[in-house]
Amino acid sequence: MKKIIKNIKFISFFASLLLLLWACSSGVDQVNSDTAKYAYVVNTNDNTISVYAIDASTGALNSVGGVTRTGVAPQTVVVDPRGKFVYALNLSDANISAFAIHQGTGALTDLGVGAATGNSPYGMAVDPTGQFVYVANFGDSTVSTYAINRSSGSLTSVGQSVPTGNEPYSVAVDPRGQFVYVGNCTDNTISAYSINPGTGGLTRVGADVQTGLVPISLAVDARGQYLYAANYSENTMSMFVIDRDTGVLSSVGPAVATGEFPRSVAVHPNGKYVYVTNYGSYTIGTYGIDVDTGLLTLMDQSAVTGRAPNSIALAPNGKFAYVANLSDNSVSVYAIDSMTGRLSRIGAAVATGSGPVSVTVSR
């Protein structure tokens, strides 16, 4: 009997070793930890990116130092899902700057291989597979698609830009990488598109759906069931159910009230909470999600930010939240209670460059 057990253990070890060797030799990407490693903030007034290392235990930020230059008037910063590349969207230059992440320090190296966009690009998102980037072009009323070279990080334009509603500002991708959603500020709608898994190209799905006034930020929950839109000029948030087969949106209930000028929305990785920064009231709203319907219930509106909280990002493990305060030139850090979703401020706000408009984190 002991001999049989010994043989089973040997076979199990040998099989595991073969599986590991196959994964390494076949080029299969290893799954990254959900622990956030670095935070990146684009500063629109001085055309820079602030880089921070994240303390895995406390969530605190520590400046990596140095100055990383972007194009003129960056508006959005994103990280590819593998944590290898950072992309900054430059409004005045109408292009995207690309950077490689130093895996040991988080410092950025300019790849010099950015891509041209449409006119007045404001919103940008990366698909969860790390293959494609999508940009909302406010001045063109279009959305552009780019393929990511997974080795070099360079971007290649995919086909022609696709029409949206009037003056799109925000863009979001569902977590399965099947659909793209664009918020159109002038006609107060969301346009939906299906993604070609081979090319990343977009095909319009259904008719545009109505939101509140100026849907400035969109977020999809981790299961790809619900979408939330912050309506900047109406002080509300709209809720939608996503048809998981077609990507079509259906409105759920009346919009819920927010603070003054809701600016940025994020959904907790566990799918239970939504967070909205209120640009005019310097607060963050926390909402509970009814997992069966997608409806939101306000839980707390007392978390205080700096002045003009313009952007919020959550750590992939859901433990921490980071808010870029445009008028204070700072980032506020919060711990997230795993049981209630409530936010607790961690230390003093951390200094950024001038005019921080967007924050993101990498794993």
VMD Tcl script that draws the C-alpha trace (Angstrom):
set ca {
  {0.00 0.00 0.00}
  {2.82 2.41 0.87}
  {4.44 1.65 -2.47}
  {1.21 2.52 -4.31}
  {0.89 5.84 -2.48}
  {4.53 6.64 -3.24}
  {3.96 5.94 -6.94}
  {0.84 8.13 -6.99}
  {2.76 11.03 -5.42}
  {5.54 10.63 -7.98}
  {3.10 10.59 -10.89}
  {1.29 13.67 -9.53}
  {4.58 15.56 -9.14}
  {5.71 14.55 -12.63}
  {2.39 15.64 -14.17}
  {2.58 19.02 -12.40}
  {6.14 19.52 -13.64}
  {5.13 18.74 -17.21}
  {2.21 21.19 -16.97}
  {4.50 23.95 -15.69}
  {7.04 23.33 -18.47}
  {4.27 23.37 -21.09}
  {2.92 26.70 -19.83}
  {6.36 28.30 -19.91}
  {7.33 26.95 -23.33}
  {4.00 27.61 -25.03}
  {3.98 31.32 -24.23}
  {0.82 31.12 -22.12}
  {0.59 34.22 -19.91}
  {0.68 33.45 -16.21}
  {-2.21 34.88 -14.19}
  {-1.14 38.00 -12.32}
  {-1.88 38.48 -8.65}
  {-4.87 40.66 -7.82}
  {-2.64 42.74 -5.54}
  {-2.12 46.24 -6.90}
  {1.58 47.06 -7.38}
  {1.70 50.54 -8.91}
  {-0.53 53.58 -9.40}
  {-0.35 56.04 -12.30}
  {-1.85 59.53 -12.50}
  {-1.90 61.77 -15.59}
  {-1.57 65.49 -14.91}
  {-3.23 67.56 -17.61}
  {-1.68 70.94 -16.76}
  {2.00 69.94 -16.83}
  {1.75 67.01 -19.28}
  {3.19 64.37 -16.96}
  {2.48 61.03 -15.31}
  {3.02 60.62 -11.57}
  {4.17 57.11 -10.63}
  {3.69 55.44 -7.23}
  {4.50 52.10 -5.65}
  {1.59 50.67 -3.63}
  {2.13 49.18 -0.20}
  {0.36 45.82 -0.50}
  {-0.58 45.76 3.19}
  {-1.77 49.33 3.77}
  {-2.55 50.60 0.25}
  {-0.35 53.65 0.87}
  {1.37 55.32 -2.09}
  {5.08 56.00 -2.34}
  {6.35 58.20 -5.17}
  {8.73 56.44 -7.53}
  {10.27 59.79 -8.45}
  {11.39 61.23 -11.75}
  {9.25 62.93 -14.38}
  {7.45 61.02 -17.12}
  {6.36 63.24 -20.00}
  {3.19 62.69 -22.02}
  {1.75 64.57 -24.96}
  {-0.15 67.81 -24.47}
  {-3.15 67.81 -22.10}
  {-3.44 64.11 -21.20}
  {-6.97 63.13 -20.15}
  {-6.98 59.42 -19.41}
  {-4.44 56.81 -18.32}
  {-4.90 53.02 -18.56}
  {-2.78 49.93 -17.88}
  {-2.93 46.72 -19.89}
  {-4.25 43.74 -17.86}
  {-0.82 42.05 -17.72}
  {0.72 45.12 -16.08}
  {3.33 45.57 -18.80}
  {2.29 48.79 -20.54}
  {0.73 52.17 -19.74}
  {-1.15 54.34 -22.25}
  {-1.91 58.05 -21.87}
  {-4.53 59.77 -24.04}
  {-3.49 63.28 -25.12}
  {-6.33 65.70 -25.89}
  {-4.47 68.52 -27.65}
  {-2.10 66.27 -29.61}
  {-4.90 63.88 -30.57}
  {-2.73 60.84 -29.91}
  {-1.81 58.12 -27.43}
  {1.54 57.92 -25.63}
  {2.79 54.39 -24.86}
  {5.12 53.36 -22.02}
  {6.71 50.15 -20.75}
  {6.48 49.40 -17.02}
  {9.65 48.43 -15.17}
  {8.48 45.35 -13.31}
  {10.72 45.99 -10.33}
  {10.02 49.67 -9.69}
  {6.96 50.65 -11.73}
  {8.96 53.37 -13.49}
  {7.93 54.11 -17.08}
  {9.96 54.10 -20.29}
  {8.57 56.02 -23.25}
  {8.18 53.57 -26.13}
  {7.95 56.33 -28.71}
  {5.34 54.32 -30.58}
  {2.12 56.23 -29.85}
  {-0.85 56.29 -32.20}
  {-2.97 59.06 -33.72}
  {-6.60 59.35 -32.62}
  {-9.61 61.29 -33.84}
  {-10.28 64.89 -32.80}
  {-10.49 65.78 -29.10}
  {-10.09 62.30 -27.59}
  {-11.29 62.09 -23.99}
  {-12.12 58.50 -23.04}
  {-10.00 55.35 -23.35}
  {-10.29 51.72 -22.21}
  {-8.36 48.46 -22.63}
  {-10.16 45.17 -23.22}
  {-9.66 42.52 -20.50}
  {-7.62 40.25 -22.78}
  {-5.01 42.98 -23.26}
  {-5.33 42.85 -27.03}
  {-7.18 46.07 -27.88}
  {-7.53 49.73 -26.88}
  {-10.65 51.81 -27.55}
  {-10.80 55.63 -27.68}
  {-13.84 57.94 -27.65}
  {-13.23 60.92 -29.95}
  {-15.36 63.81 -28.68}
  {-14.70 66.09 -31.67}
  {-15.37 63.44 -34.33}
  {-18.25 61.62 -32.63}
  {-16.45 58.34 -33.26}
  {-14.76 55.50 -31.41}
  {-11.36 54.21 -32.59}
  {-9.86 50.72 -32.18}
  {-6.19 49.81 -31.74}
  {-4.46 46.44 -31.56}
  {-1.77 46.05 -28.88}
  {1.48 44.34 -29.81}
  {1.79 42.12 -26.75}
  {5.58 42.05 -27.01}
  {6.44 45.69 -27.73}
  {3.32 47.50 -26.48}
  {2.97 49.43 -29.74}
  {-0.51 50.28 -31.03}
  {-1.83 49.70 -34.54}
  {-5.07 51.29 -35.73}
  {-7.76 48.77 -36.67}
  {-9.92 49.85 -39.61}
  {-11.88 53.09 -39.73}
  {-13.26 54.80 -36.65}
  {-16.89 53.88 -35.99}
  {-19.68 56.49 -35.54}
  {-21.10 57.06 -32.06}
  {-23.73 59.39 -30.72}
  {-22.94 63.11 -30.44}
  {-19.72 64.06 -28.63}
  {-18.70 60.80 -26.89}
  {-16.72 61.27 -23.70}
  {-16.42 57.92 -21.94}
  {-15.83 54.33 -23.02}
  {-16.05 51.00 -21.17}
  {-15.44 47.35 -22.11}
  {-17.35 44.45 -20.55}
  {-15.17 42.02 -18.51}
  {-15.63 39.18 -21.01}
  {-14.18 41.35 -23.79}
  {-17.28 40.97 -25.97}
  {-18.84 44.45 -25.92}
  {-17.85 48.14 -25.88}
  {-20.03 50.95 -24.53}
  {-19.64 54.67 -25.27}
  {-21.30 57.52 -23.36}
  {-22.43 60.39 -25.61}
  {-22.55 63.72 -23.78}
  {-24.64 65.88 -26.11}
  {-27.53 63.55 -26.90}
  {-27.37 61.82 -23.48}
  {-27.16 58.28 -24.76}
  {-24.98 55.17 -24.68}
  {-23.92 53.42 -27.88}
  {-23.22 49.66 -27.72}
  {-20.93 47.59 -29.94}
  {-19.91 43.95 -30.28}
  {-16.18 43.18 -30.53}
  {-14.71 41.01 -33.28}
  {-12.51 38.70 -31.16}
  {-9.96 38.33 -33.94}
  {-9.48 41.95 -35.00}
  {-11.05 44.00 -32.21}
  {-13.27 45.72 -34.77}
  {-16.63 47.07 -33.60}
  {-20.16 46.47 -34.89}
  {-23.09 48.58 -33.64}
  {-25.52 46.66 -31.42}
  {-29.13 47.83 -31.20}
  {-30.29 51.42 -30.83}
  {-28.64 53.93 -28.50}
  {-30.19 53.96 -25.02}
  {-31.13 57.10 -23.10}
  {-29.29 58.23 -19.97}
  {-29.51 61.29 -17.77}
  {-27.82 64.56 -18.72}
  {-24.17 64.20 -19.78}
  {-23.17 60.55 -19.14}
  {-19.56 61.39 -18.37}
  {-18.40 58.07 -16.92}
  {-19.38 54.42 -17.47}
  {-18.55 51.23 -15.56}
  {-19.51 47.57 -15.98}
  {-19.67 45.08 -13.10}
  {-17.22 42.16 -12.93}
  {-19.76 39.60 -14.17}
  {-20.76 41.67 -17.19}
  {-24.41 41.87 -16.09}
  {-24.88 45.55 -15.29}
  {-23.67 48.93 -16.53}
  {-23.73 52.20 -14.58}
  {-23.54 55.73 -15.99}
  {-22.73 58.87 -13.99}
  {-24.86 61.76 -15.30}
  {-22.74 64.82 -14.59}
  {-25.28 67.59 -15.23}
  {-28.21 65.85 -13.56}
  {-26.64 64.61 -10.31}
  {-27.85 61.08 -10.93}
  {-26.65 57.65 -11.96}
  {-28.42 55.49 -14.54}
  {-28.55 51.68 -14.28}
  {-28.75 49.13 -17.09}
  {-28.97 45.36 -17.52}
  {-26.68 43.91 -20.19}
  {-27.99 41.15 -22.45}
  {-25.04 38.76 -22.18}
  {-25.71 37.30 -25.63}
  {-26.21 40.50 -27.64}
  {-24.75 43.27 -25.47}
  {-27.97 45.30 -25.74}
  {-28.73 47.52 -22.73}
  {-32.07 47.75 -20.92}
  {-32.75 50.51 -18.40}
  {-33.41 49.42 -14.80}
  {-35.63 51.60 -12.64}
  {-35.36 55.38 -12.24}
  {-31.91 56.93 -11.92}
  {-30.55 57.22 -8.38}
  {-29.43 60.50 -6.82}
  {-25.74 61.29 -6.38}
  {-23.82 64.20 -4.91}
  {-23.10 67.33 -6.91}
  {-21.66 66.70 -10.40}
  {-20.91 62.94 -10.33}
  {-17.67 62.60 -12.27}
  {-16.23 59.09 -12.12}
  {-17.79 55.69 -11.40}
  {-16.23 52.34 -10.48}
  {-17.66 48.93 -9.57}
  {-16.12 46.81 -6.82}
  {-14.56 43.53 -8.08}
  {-16.97 41.51 -5.92}
  {-19.93 43.01 -7.79}
  {-21.63 44.26 -4.61}
  {-20.75 47.97 -4.55}
  {-20.54 51.02 -6.81}
  {-18.48 54.12 -6.06}
  {-19.02 57.58 -7.55}
  {-16.87 60.67 -7.05}
  {-18.87 63.90 -6.71}
  {-16.84 66.65 -8.35}
  {-18.83 69.52 -6.86}
  {-19.40 68.26 -3.30}
  {-15.94 66.71 -2.74}
  {-17.30 63.35 -1.65}
  {-17.59 59.73 -2.74}
  {-20.94 57.98 -2.84}
  {-21.08 54.27 -1.97}
  {-23.99 52.22 -3.32}
  {-25.04 48.64 -2.76}
  {-25.92 46.55 -5.81}
  {-28.93 44.24 -5.83}
  {-27.18 41.31 -7.52}
  {-30.47 39.99 -8.92}
  {-31.66 43.24 -10.54}
  {-28.69 45.62 -10.71}
  {-30.59 48.30 -8.81}
  {-28.56 50.56 -6.54}
  {-29.18 51.66 -2.96}
  {-27.23 54.55 -1.45}
  {-25.23 53.31 1.54}
  {-22.93 56.22 2.34}
  {-22.09 59.68 1.04}
  {-19.72 60.80 3.79}
  {-16.30 59.83 2.40}
  {-14.49 63.14 1.89}
  {-12.05 63.76 -0.97}
  {-9.86 66.66 -2.01}
  {-11.27 69.41 -4.22}
  {-12.73 68.34 -7.57}
  {-12.38 64.53 -7.37}
  {-12.06 63.77 -11.06}
  {-11.26 60.06 -11.20}
  {-11.49 56.92 -9.06}
  {-9.70 53.58 -9.43}
  {-10.00 50.44 -7.30}
  {-7.30 47.90 -6.52}
  {-7.98 44.61 -8.36}
  {-8.37 42.80 -5.03}
  {-10.98 45.34 -3.92}
  {-9.10 46.39 -0.77}
  {-8.25 50.00 -1.68}
  {-9.58 52.98 -3.66}
  {-7.62 55.88 -5.17}
  {-9.08 59.27 -6.13}
  {-7.37 61.98 -8.21}
  {-8.28 65.47 -6.95}
  {-7.98 67.90 -9.85}
  {-7.93 71.19 -7.95}
  {-5.76 69.98 -5.06}
  {-3.05 68.31 -7.15}
  {-3.32 65.20 -5.00}
  {-4.47 61.60 -4.72}
  {-6.59 60.43 -1.79}
  {-6.28 56.82 -0.61}
  {-9.03 54.75 1.07}
  {-9.36 51.31 2.61}
  {-12.50 49.42 1.58}
  {-14.38 47.43 4.21}
  {-14.89 43.99 2.65}
  {-18.11 43.40 4.59}
  {-19.87 46.73 4.07}
  {-18.06 48.38 1.15}
  {-17.55 51.56 3.17}
  {-14.47 53.72 2.68}
  {-11.97 54.85 5.32}
  {-9.35 57.48 4.53}
  {-5.72 56.32 4.74}
  {-3.35 59.08 5.80}
  {-2.97 62.45 4.11}
  {-3.48 62.93 0.38}
  {-0.38 62.35 -1.75}
  {1.01 65.06 -4.02}
  {0.76 64.71 -7.81}
  {1.73 66.92 -10.72}
  {-0.47 69.82 -11.80}
  {-4.05 68.98 -12.69}
  {-4.46 65.24 -12.00}
  {-7.39 64.09 -14.14}
  {-7.14 60.31 -14.24}
  {-5.78 57.54 -12.01}
  {-5.29 53.83 -12.64}
  {-3.54 50.92 -10.92}
  {-1.58 47.92 -12.20}
  {-1.16 44.47 -10.76}
}
mol new
graphics top color blue
foreach p $ca { graphics top sphere $p radius 0.5 }
foreach p [lrange $ca 0 end-1] q [lrange $ca 1 end] { graphics top cylinder $p $q radius 0.2 }
display resetview
